[in-house]
Amino acid sequence: MKKKGTGSRERGTGNKPSGNKGTGNKGTGNRKSPANNGRGSGPTASAAESRPRGFKTSRPGKTFERSSAAGPKAEQKRAAEQREQAGQQHTAHEASRFLRGQRIDPRRIDGTETVTELIEGTFLAYNAARLREACQLFTQKMLDLDVTVGMTLTGALTPAGLGMAALIPLIEAGFVDWIISTGANLYHDTHFGLGLAMHRGNAQESDVVLREEGVVRIYDIFFDYDVLLSTDAFFRKIIQGPEFQRSMSSAEFHHLCGKYVREREKALGIGQKSLLSAAYASGVPIYTSSPGDSSIGMNVAALSLDGNRCVIDPNADVNETASIVLGAKRQGGRSGVLIAGGGSPKNFMLQTEPQIQEVLGIDEKGHDFFLQITDARPDTGGLSGATPAEAVSWGKIDPDRLPDAVVCYLDSTVALPLLTSYALATRGKRPLRRLYERREELMNLLRSEYERSGGEPADAEHAEAMLPMHR
């Protein structure tokens, strides 16, 4: 009986099967394998008798009918030499499921190729291939009309100009529906909206000399120390306005800030420079997972010493972000995450699902699409390098959608411009979801689902009675 997938001719030898089917060594002709001393393997033979001596396999009973590192070396060597001498064509293992990927046959780079052609035609292996897979996942699945796309920003992306170069185009095309960012990215983004300058510099310059010259350095980005002072003064001025004198989510806070940055851009006549401004205009809510961990939060804290009543409420942020994800799922859609970097924003994005499932007791399965660009390793235990497979165990990612997950180990300043160009070249714009304006609607959905789940916390006295049992 012919074994499935082998064909009628031995691959790698060019010889017809010997008919000695009991040996488990069809590639050896009529010779008896020393591994079985001439004994037929049959259905009762041990797994060790059906494979070459000394070879350990995770698939007991597997026979070797193709040339393989697990097969008889001398016979395979002679067969290859005979094929070469006879001018016979190489016999590949086309039947193997592992060899069904695209053949490595890149286009020749001649300077006329587009970014899309470069990525699809030459990014064929290693992290270049992961970036190609990321581009294809983003454009072919995540940008479907029913997918709500959340993006996280970590690392000094906006000082490098990526707000203007990549993030604003993604927002305006409807490719990003909501954002979680470090406060630092939003603070440095504001420099551009205020018409302040950032410069390319040399990372090898003396930082002692730069300090004496009043120059601040972010690796190879240089700017005047007064850029910090001027931006601080701008935030302190607007935060003293009456609309800021209350507790609010970070999305509300950044929306108000974006309004004033946009007015400054118009007054200066500099066009669209700020991510905060673009998000305000497009109704894209921007959250920050650590409001106090940036110069913006530092200025809010300083004003509180003078009696200012502006408070950024992390409870509101946790619930609003969870409501966005739940709303995407309950309204017949899906949720995708695009993670630039890692850190706290990554966790804040992914914890929306445990908040829904574990804490609120609402039935859900996890995000549908996961795309991360990172330089963090997974083996150090840090969240930045944690894989989507690990996230499945927490309920953050739907296990059924794990194939729709790509991790690209690459600097975001390299990957984001390429991803943005590829997306804009291959997909048309999507309608803006304007999720900022739907926050109350989505929060009402979250509240109603929570009430139906019966997940209200136990009374205080009952909770206290349980404490000794956990100590």
FIZA-409447 format. One record per residue (C-alpha): residue number from 1; x, y, z; residue in three letters. Coordinates in nm, 2 decimals, m for minus. Last residue first. Example, Ala and Ser with C-alpha at 12.3 -4.5 7.8 and 13.67 -1.06 7.14 Angstrom:
! residues 2
k, X, Y, Z, r
2, 1.37, m0.11, 0.71, SER
1, 1.23, m0.45, 0.78, ALA
***
This chain:
! residues 471
k, X, Y, Z, r
471, m0.35, 3.47, 5.41, ARG
470, m0.62, 3.39, 5.16, HIS
469, m0.87, 3.23, 5.41, MET
468, m0.82, 3.52, 5.65, PRO
467, m0.95, 3.76, 5.38, LEU
466, m1.28, 3.59, 5.31, MET
465, m1.47, 3.76, 5.60, ALA
464, m1.36, 4.10, 5.47, GLU
463, m1.52, 4.04, 5.14, ALA
462, m1.85, 3.94, 5.31, HIS
461, m1.84, 4.25, 5.53, GLU
460, m1.77, 4.48, 5.23, ALA
459, m2.06, 4.35, 5.02, ASP
458, m1.96, 4.14, 4.73, ALA
457, m1.87, 4.30, 4.40, PRO
456, m2.13, 4.33, 4.12, GLU
455, m2.07, 4.07, 3.85, GLY
454, m2.43, 3.99, 3.78, GLY
453, m2.33, 3.96, 3.41, SER
452, m2.64, 4.16, 3.32, ARG
451, m2.52, 4.46, 3.52, GLU
450, m2.17, 4.45, 3.36, TYR
449, m2.33, 4.43, 3.01, GLU
448, m2.54, 4.74, 3.09, SER
447, m2.25, 4.93, 3.22, ARG
446, m2.03, 4.85, 2.93, LEU
445, m2.30, 4.95, 2.68, LEU
444, m2.36, 5.28, 2.87, ASN
443, m1.98, 5.34, 2.85, MET
442, m1.99, 5.29, 2.47, LEU
441, m2.27, 5.55, 2.43, GLU
440, m2.09, 5.79, 2.66, GLU
439, m1.76, 5.75, 2.46, ARG
438, m1.92, 5.80, 2.12, ARG
437, m1.78, 6.14, 2.04, GLU
436, m1.42, 6.02, 2.11, TYR
435, m1.49, 5.72, 1.88, LEU
434, m1.50, 5.93, 1.57, ARG
433, m1.52, 5.62, 1.35, ARG
432, m1.36, 5.79, 1.05, LEU
431, m1.47, 5.63, 0.73, PRO
430, m1.18, 5.42, 0.58, ARG
429, m0.94, 5.55, 0.32, LYS
428, m0.84, 5.32, 0.03, GLY
427, m0.59, 5.04, 0.08, ARG
426, m0.27, 4.94, m0.11, THR
425, m0.07, 5.26, m0.14, ALA
424, m0.18, 5.41, 0.20, LEU
423, m0.10, 5.08, 0.37, ALA
422, 0.24, 5.03, 0.22, TYR
421, 0.35, 5.39, 0.29, SER
420, 0.23, 5.36, 0.65, THR
419, 0.40, 5.02, 0.71, LEU
418, 0.73, 5.16, 0.56, LEU
417, 0.72, 5.47, 0.77, PRO
416, 0.63, 5.27, 1.08, LEU
415, 0.90, 5.00, 1.04, ALA
414, 1.22, 5.20, 1.05, VAL
413, 1.13, 5.44, 1.34, THR
412, 0.96, 5.14, 1.51, SER
411, 1.30, 4.96, 1.54, ASP
410, 1.25, 4.60, 1.44, LEU
409, 1.15, 4.26, 1.58, TYR
408, 0.82, 4.22, 1.39, CYS
407, 0.56, 4.02, 1.59, VAL
406, 0.27, 3.91, 1.38, VAL
405, m0.07, 3.77, 1.50, ALA
404, m0.36, 3.65, 1.28, ASP
403, m0.26, 3.29, 1.33, PRO
402, m0.36, 3.35, 1.70, LEU
401, m0.72, 3.41, 1.60, ARG
400, m0.87, 3.10, 1.76, ASP
399, m0.68, 3.18, 2.07, PRO
398, m0.86, 3.52, 2.11, ASP
397, m0.59, 3.75, 2.25, ILE
396, m0.60, 3.91, 2.60, LYS
395, m0.75, 3.61, 2.78, GLY
394, m0.44, 3.58, 3.00, TRP
393, m0.32, 3.25, 2.84, SER
392, m0.37, 3.40, 2.50, VAL
391, m0.12, 3.68, 2.59, ALA
390, 0.16, 3.42, 2.60, GLU
389, 0.08, 3.33, 2.24, ALA
388, 0.08, 3.71, 2.15, PRO
387, 0.44, 3.72, 2.27, THR
386, 0.57, 3.91, 2.57, ALA
385, 0.87, 4.13, 2.47, GLY
384, 0.74, 4.46, 2.61, SER
383, 0.58, 4.28, 2.91, LEU
382, 0.91, 4.19, 3.05, GLY
381, 0.99, 3.83, 3.15, GLY
380, 1.34, 3.84, 3.01, THR
379, 1.28, 3.56, 2.75, ASP
378, 1.05, 3.76, 2.52, PRO
377, 1.32, 3.99, 2.38, ARG
376, 1.23, 4.35, 2.32, ALA
375, 1.31, 4.52, 1.98, ASP
374, 0.94, 4.58, 1.91, THR
373, 0.68, 4.62, 1.63, ILE
372, 0.36, 4.44, 1.73, GLN
371, 0.06, 4.33, 1.53, LEU
370, m0.22, 4.15, 1.71, PHE
369, m0.56, 4.08, 1.55, PHE
368, m0.88, 3.94, 1.71, ASP
367, m0.86, 4.08, 2.06, HIS
366, m0.99, 3.85, 2.33, GLY
365, m1.26, 3.59, 2.40, LYS
364, m1.55, 3.77, 2.57, GLU
363, m1.81, 3.68, 2.83, ASP
362, m1.85, 3.97, 3.08, ILE
361, m1.73, 3.90, 3.44, GLY
360, m1.63, 4.26, 3.50, LEU
359, m1.28, 4.17, 3.64, VAL
358, m1.18, 3.86, 3.45, GLU
357, m1.37, 3.91, 3.12, GLN
356, m1.40, 4.28, 3.04, ILE
355, m1.09, 4.40, 3.24, GLN
354, m0.90, 4.09, 3.11, PRO
353, m0.99, 4.21, 2.76, GLU
352, m0.90, 4.58, 2.81, THR
351, m0.56, 4.46, 2.96, GLN
350, m0.42, 4.45, 2.60, LEU
349, m0.42, 4.83, 2.55, MET
348, m0.30, 4.91, 2.89, PHE
347, m0.03, 4.65, 2.86, ASN
346, 0.10, 4.79, 2.54, LYS
345, 0.08, 5.15, 2.67, PRO
344, 0.29, 5.04, 2.98, SER
343, 0.59, 4.91, 2.78, GLY
342, 0.58, 4.79, 2.42, GLY
341, 0.72, 4.94, 2.10, GLY
340, 0.47, 5.03, 1.83, ALA
339, 0.16, 4.81, 1.90, ILE
338, m0.11, 4.78, 1.64, LEU
337, m0.41, 4.62, 1.81, VAL
336, m0.72, 4.48, 1.63, GLY
335, m1.08, 4.44, 1.75, SER
334, m1.37, 4.29, 1.56, ARG
333, m1.72, 4.38, 1.45, GLY
332, m2.07, 4.28, 1.50, GLY
331, m2.17, 4.56, 1.74, GLN
330, m2.08, 4.36, 2.05, ARG
329, m1.72, 4.32, 1.95, LYS
328, m1.63, 4.68, 1.87, ALA
327, m1.84, 4.80, 2.17, GLY
326, m1.65, 4.57, 2.40, LEU
325, m1.32, 4.71, 2.27, VAL
324, m1.42, 5.07, 2.31, ILE
323, m1.58, 5.00, 2.65, SER
322, m1.26, 4.85, 2.78, ALA
321, m1.08, 5.17, 2.69, THR
320, m1.35, 5.38, 2.87, GLU
319, m1.33, 5.17, 3.18, ASN
318, m0.96, 5.18, 3.23, VAL
317, m0.94, 5.55, 3.14, ASP
316, m1.22, 5.65, 3.37, ALA
315, m1.05, 5.48, 3.66, ASN
314, m0.72, 5.66, 3.56, PRO
313, m0.88, 6.00, 3.64, ASP
312, m0.68, 6.30, 3.52, ILE
311, m0.75, 6.57, 3.77, VAL
310, m0.77, 6.95, 3.69, CYS
309, m0.88, 7.13, 4.01, ARG
308, m0.61, 7.40, 4.02, ASN
307, m0.55, 7.50, 4.38, GLY
306, m0.20, 7.64, 4.35, ASP
305, m0.03, 7.31, 4.44, LEU
304, m0.26, 7.15, 4.18, SER
303, m0.08, 7.36, 3.92, LEU
302, 0.24, 7.17, 3.98, ALA
301, 0.07, 6.83, 3.94, ALA
300, m0.08, 6.93, 3.60, VAL
299, 0.27, 7.05, 3.50, ASN
298, 0.42, 6.72, 3.59, MET
297, 0.15, 6.54, 3.40, GLY
296, 0.24, 6.72, 3.09, ILE
295, 0.61, 6.67, 3.16, SER
294, 0.56, 6.30, 3.16, SER
293, 0.49, 6.01, 3.39, ASP
292, 0.20, 6.16, 3.58, GLY
291, m0.06, 6.04, 3.32, PRO
290, 0.07, 5.68, 3.31, SER
289, m0.15, 5.48, 3.07, SER
288, m0.21, 5.77, 2.84, THR
287, m0.53, 5.79, 2.63, TYR
286, m0.59, 5.94, 2.29, ILE
285, m0.94, 5.95, 2.15, PRO
284, m0.97, 5.99, 1.77, VAL
283, m1.24, 6.24, 1.68, GLY
282, m1.07, 6.34, 1.36, SER
281, m1.00, 6.70, 1.44, ALA
280, m0.88, 6.63, 1.80, TYR
279, m0.66, 6.34, 1.67, ALA
278, m0.50, 6.57, 1.42, ALA
277, m0.43, 6.84, 1.69, SER
276, m0.28, 6.59, 1.93, LEU
275, m0.07, 6.44, 1.65, LEU
274, 0.07, 6.79, 1.58, SER
273, 0.20, 6.94, 1.26, LYS
272, m0.10, 7.02, 1.04, GLN
271, m0.03, 7.36, 0.88, GLY
270, 0.22, 7.62, 0.99, ILE
269, 0.00, 7.93, 0.97, GLY
268, 0.11, 8.04, 1.31, LEU
267, m0.25, 8.12, 1.42, ALA
266, m0.37, 7.80, 1.26, LYS
265, m0.11, 7.59, 1.44, GLU
264, m0.20, 7.77, 1.77, ARG
263, m0.57, 7.69, 1.72, GLU
262, m0.48, 7.33, 1.66, ARG
261, m0.28, 7.32, 1.98, VAL
260, m0.57, 7.46, 2.17, TYR
259, m0.81, 7.19, 2.04, LYS
258, m0.56, 6.92, 2.09, GLY
257, m0.53, 7.01, 2.46, CYS
256, m0.90, 6.97, 2.50, LEU
255, m0.89, 6.63, 2.33, HIS
254, m0.59, 6.54, 2.54, HIS
253, m0.78, 6.60, 2.86, PHE
252, m1.09, 6.42, 2.75, GLU
251, m0.89, 6.12, 2.64, ALA
250, m0.70, 6.13, 2.97, SER
249, m1.03, 6.08, 3.15, SER
248, m1.17, 6.38, 3.34, MET
247, m1.19, 6.53, 3.69, SER
246, m1.27, 6.90, 3.69, ARG
245, m1.13, 7.24, 3.63, GLN
244, m1.01, 7.19, 3.27, PHE
243, m1.31, 7.36, 3.10, GLU
242, m1.24, 7.68, 3.31, PRO
241, m0.89, 7.74, 3.17, GLY
240, m0.59, 7.70, 3.40, GLN
239, m0.48, 7.40, 3.19, ILE
238, m0.44, 7.63, 2.89, ILE
237, m0.17, 7.84, 3.05, LYS
236, 0.01, 7.56, 3.22, ARG
235, 0.03, 7.37, 2.90, PHE
234, 0.18, 7.66, 2.70, PHE
233, 0.43, 7.75, 2.98, ALA
232, 0.56, 7.39, 2.98, ASP
231, 0.60, 7.40, 2.60, THR
230, 0.79, 7.73, 2.62, SER
229, 1.02, 7.59, 2.90, LEU
228, 1.09, 7.26, 2.71, LEU
227, 1.17, 7.44, 2.39, VAL
226, 1.39, 7.68, 2.59, ASP
225, 1.63, 7.39, 2.64, TYR
224, 1.70, 7.42, 2.27, ASP
223, 1.68, 7.10, 2.07, PHE
222, 1.90, 6.81, 1.96, PHE
221, 1.79, 6.47, 1.82, ILE
220, 2.07, 6.21, 1.79, ASP
219, 2.00, 6.03, 2.12, TYR
218, 1.74, 6.26, 2.27, ILE
217, 1.96, 6.56, 2.35, ARG
216, 1.89, 6.89, 2.52, VAL
215, 2.10, 7.20, 2.42, VAL
214, 2.16, 7.49, 2.66, GLY
213, 2.52, 7.53, 2.56, GLU
212, 2.65, 7.42, 2.90, GLU
211, 2.43, 7.12, 2.88, ARG
210, 2.56, 7.04, 2.53, LEU
209, 2.92, 7.06, 2.66, VAL
208, 2.85, 6.81, 2.94, VAL
207, 2.66, 6.59, 2.69, ASP
206, 2.97, 6.57, 2.48, SER
205, 2.88, 6.50, 2.12, GLU
204, 2.87, 6.14, 2.00, GLN
203, 2.50, 6.13, 1.93, ALA
202, 2.55, 6.39, 1.65, ASN
201, 2.25, 6.60, 1.58, GLY
200, 1.93, 6.64, 1.38, ARG
199, 1.72, 6.93, 1.50, HIS
198, 1.39, 6.99, 1.67, MET
197, 1.22, 7.34, 1.63, ALA
196, 0.92, 7.50, 1.80, LEU
195, 0.62, 7.60, 1.59, GLY
194, 0.37, 7.53, 1.87, LEU
193, 0.23, 7.23, 1.69, GLY
192, 0.59, 7.09, 1.65, PHE
191, 0.66, 7.12, 2.02, HIS
190, 0.33, 6.95, 2.10, THR
189, 0.46, 6.62, 1.97, ASP
188, 0.72, 6.63, 2.24, HIS
187, 0.45, 6.64, 2.51, TYR
186, 0.24, 6.37, 2.34, LEU
185, 0.53, 6.13, 2.30, ASN
184, 0.63, 6.20, 2.66, ALA
183, 0.28, 6.12, 2.79, GLY
182, 0.32, 5.76, 2.66, THR
181, 0.05, 5.67, 2.42, SER
180, m0.27, 5.48, 2.39, ILE
179, m0.45, 5.55, 2.07, ILE
178, m0.80, 5.51, 1.90, TRP
177, m0.94, 5.46, 1.56, ASP
176, m0.62, 5.42, 1.35, VAL
175, m0.66, 5.35, 0.97, PHE
174, m0.92, 5.62, 0.91, GLY
173, m0.70, 5.78, 0.65, ALA
172, m0.66, 6.09, 0.86, GLU
171, m0.53, 5.89, 1.15, ILE
170, m0.28, 5.69, 0.95, LEU
169, m0.16, 6.02, 0.78, PRO
168, m0.12, 6.18, 1.13, ILE
167, 0.08, 5.88, 1.26, LEU
166, 0.33, 5.85, 0.97, ALA
165, 0.54, 6.15, 0.88, ALA
164, 0.39, 6.41, 1.11, MET
163, 0.39, 6.20, 1.42, GLY
162, 0.70, 6.02, 1.31, LEU
161, 0.90, 6.34, 1.33, GLY
160, 1.19, 6.19, 1.55, ALA
159, 1.06, 6.38, 1.85, PRO
158, 0.72, 6.20, 1.79, THR
157, 0.87, 5.85, 1.81, LEU
156, 1.06, 5.87, 2.14, ALA
155, 0.96, 5.53, 2.27, GLY
154, 0.62, 5.39, 2.31, THR
153, 0.30, 5.45, 2.10, LEU
152, 0.00, 5.21, 2.11, THR
151, m0.26, 5.17, 1.84, MET
150, m0.62, 5.06, 1.85, GLY
149, m0.79, 4.95, 1.53, VAL
148, m1.17, 4.88, 1.53, THR
147, m1.23, 4.62, 1.26, VAL
146, m1.56, 4.60, 1.07, ASP
145, m1.44, 4.80, 0.77, LEU
144, m1.15, 4.57, 0.70, ASP
143, m0.82, 4.75, 0.78, LEU
142, m0.70, 4.48, 1.01, MET
141, m0.74, 4.20, 0.75, LYS
140, m0.56, 4.27, 0.42, GLN
139, m0.39, 4.60, 0.51, THR
138, m0.26, 4.53, 0.86, PHE
137, m0.19, 4.16, 0.80, LEU
136, m0.01, 4.23, 0.48, GLN
135, 0.21, 4.50, 0.63, CYS
134, 0.29, 4.28, 0.93, ALA
133, 0.37, 3.99, 0.70, GLU
132, 0.61, 4.21, 0.51, ARG
131, 0.76, 4.33, 0.83, LEU
130, 0.80, 3.97, 0.95, ARG
129, 0.97, 3.89, 0.62, ALA
128, 1.22, 4.17, 0.67, ALA
127, 1.26, 4.03, 1.02, ASN
126, 1.40, 3.71, 0.88, TYR
125, 1.32, 3.63, 0.52, ALA
124, 1.15, 3.75, 0.20, LEU
123, 1.14, 4.13, 0.21, PHE
122, 1.25, 4.15, m0.16, THR
121, 0.94, 4.14, m0.38, GLY
120, 0.65, 4.23, m0.14, GLU
119, 0.84, 4.50, 0.05, ILE
118, 1.02, 4.65, m0.25, LEU
117, 0.71, 4.63, m0.47, GLU
116, 0.51, 4.81, m0.20, THR
115, 0.78, 5.07, m0.15, VAL
114, 0.78, 5.13, m0.52, THR
113, 1.04, 4.99, m0.75, GLU
112, 1.23, 5.20, m1.00, THR
111, 1.57, 5.19, m0.83, GLY
110, 1.68, 4.86, m0.99, ASP
109, 1.63, 4.60, m0.72, ILE
108, 1.60, 4.26, m0.89, ARG
107, 1.29, 4.08, m0.79, ARG
106, 1.33, 3.81, m0.53, PRO
105, 1.31, 3.44, m0.60, ASP
104, 1.29, 3.26, m0.26, ILE
103, 1.00, 3.03, m0.34, ARG
102, 0.67, 3.11, m0.17, GLN
101, 0.58, 2.86, 0.10, GLY
100, 0.47, 2.51, 0.02, ARG
99, 0.78, 2.34, 0.14, LEU
98, 0.68, 2.25, 0.49, PHE
97, 0.37, 2.07, 0.37, ARG
96, 0.60, 1.82, 0.21, SER
95, 0.47, 1.70, m0.13, ALA
94, 0.71, 1.92, m0.32, GLU
93, 1.01, 1.73, m0.18, HIS
92, 1.25, 1.82, m0.46, ALA
91, 1.40, 1.58, m0.71, THR
90, 1.70, 1.75, m0.87, HIS
89, 1.70, 1.70, m1.25, GLN
88, 1.91, 1.42, m1.39, GLN
87, 2.23, 1.49, m1.56, GLY
86, 2.35, 1.13, m1.53, ALA
85, 2.66, 1.23, m1.33, GLN
84, 2.45, 1.46, m1.11, GLU
83, 2.18, 1.20, m1.05, ARG
82, 2.45, 0.94, m0.97, GLN
81, 2.62, 1.17, m0.72, GLU
80, 2.29, 1.24, m0.55, ALA
79, 2.21, 0.87, m0.52, ALA
78, 2.56, 0.80, m0.38, ARG
77, 2.51, 1.06, m0.11, LYS
76, 2.16, 0.94, m0.02, GLN
75, 2.29, 0.58, 0.01, GLU
74, 2.58, 0.69, 0.23, ALA
73, 2.37, 0.90, 0.46, LYS
72, 2.08, 0.67, 0.54, PRO
71, 1.79, 0.91, 0.64, GLY
70, 1.74, 1.16, 0.93, ALA
69, 1.92, 1.44, 0.75, ALA
68, 1.67, 1.36, 0.47, SER
67, 1.64, 1.24, 0.12, SER
66, 1.29, 1.11, 0.09, ARG
65, 1.12, 0.78, 0.19, GLU
64, 1.20, 0.80, 0.56, PHE
63, 0.96, 0.61, 0.79, THR
62, 0.79, 0.76, 1.10, LYS
61, 0.71, 0.49, 1.36, GLY
60, 0.76, 0.73, 1.65, PRO
59, 0.70, 1.10, 1.56, ARG
58, 0.91, 1.31, 1.80, SER
57, 1.22, 1.15, 1.65, THR
56, 1.55, 1.03, 1.78, LYS
55, 1.80, 0.89, 1.53, PHE
54, 2.06, 0.66, 1.67, GLY
53, 1.98, 0.37, 1.44, ARG
52, 1.78, 0.46, 1.13, PRO
51, 1.40, 0.45, 1.18, ARG
50, 1.14, 0.18, 1.19, SER
49, 1.31, m0.06, 1.43, GLU
48, 1.32, 0.21, 1.70, ALA
47, 0.94, 0.25, 1.68, ALA
46, 0.91, m0.12, 1.78, SER
45, 0.77, m0.38, 1.54, ALA
44, 0.41, m0.50, 1.59, THR
43, 0.26, m0.34, 1.27, PRO
42, 0.54, m0.48, 1.05, GLY
41, 0.91, m0.40, 1.10, SER
40, 1.04, m0.69, 0.89, GLY
39, 1.37, m0.82, 1.04, ARG
38, 1.67, m0.80, 0.82, GLY
37, 1.90, m0.68, 1.10, ASN
36, 1.66, m0.40, 1.19, ASN
35, 1.90, m0.10, 1.21, ALA
34, 2.15, m0.27, 0.98, PRO
33, 1.90, m0.21, 0.70, SER
32, 1.85, m0.49, 0.46, LYS
31, 1.95, m0.41, 0.11, ARG
30, 1.68, m0.44, m0.16, ASN
29, 1.68, m0.07, m0.25, GLY
28, 1.79, 0.16, 0.03, THR
27, 1.54, 0.45, m0.01, GLY
26, 1.25, 0.23, 0.10, LYS
25, 1.39, 0.21, 0.45, ASN
24, 1.09, 0.12, 0.68, GLY
23, 1.19, m0.24, 0.65, THR
22, 0.85, m0.40, 0.61, GLY
21, 0.79, m0.26, 0.26, LYS
20, 1.06, m0.46, 0.09, ASN
19, 0.88, m0.38, m0.24, GLY
18, 1.20, m0.23, m0.36, SER
17, 1.05, 0.10, m0.44, PRO
16, 1.16, 0.24, m0.78, LYS
15, 1.49, 0.42, m0.79, ASN
14, 1.54, 0.79, m0.84, GLY
13, 1.71, 0.82, m0.50, THR
12, 1.59, 1.15, m0.35, GLY
11, 1.22, 1.10, m0.38, ARG
10, 1.12, 0.73, m0.41, GLU
9, 0.87, 0.68, m0.68, ARG
8, 0.50, 0.60, m0.66, SER
7, 0.41, 0.92, m0.47, GLY
6, 0.52, 0.98, m0.11, THR
5, 0.22, 1.19, 0.01, GLY
4, 0.02, 0.91, 0.16, LYS
3, 0.20, 0.57, 0.18, LYS
2, 0.15, 0.33, m0.11, LYS
1, 0.00, 0.00, 0.00, MET
***
